[in-house]
Amino acid sequence: MQQQMIALQRENKLMKEHLQDAVMLAGKYKNNMGVIDQEELARLDAKANGKVFNVRDFDMADRNGEQ
C-alpha cells in the first residue's frame, strides 16, 4: 500500500510538471488567442502554478455604455 501511495505521488508530481510545461508553451501564443481561450489558459495557469484565478479579469459586462 505504501509503495502504491509513493508511486501515485510521483505520478501526480510528474503530471503537474507536464501541465506547467503545457501552460508555459501555450502562453507563448497568447497574443493569437481569443478572450475565451485566454481565460481558459489563465485558469489552467492558476491551477498549475498555485496562482489565484480572478474571473473578473475577463468580465466583459457592459458598464455605463462602455466596454
Secondary structure as GFF3:
##gff-version 3
##sequence-region A 1 67
A	DSSP	alpha_helix	2	27	.	.	.	ID=ss1
A	DSSP	three_ten_helix	30	32	.	.	.	ID=ss2
A	DSSP	alpha_helix	35	49	.	.	.	ID=ss3
A	DSSP	three_ten_helix	55	58	.	.	.	ID=ss4
###
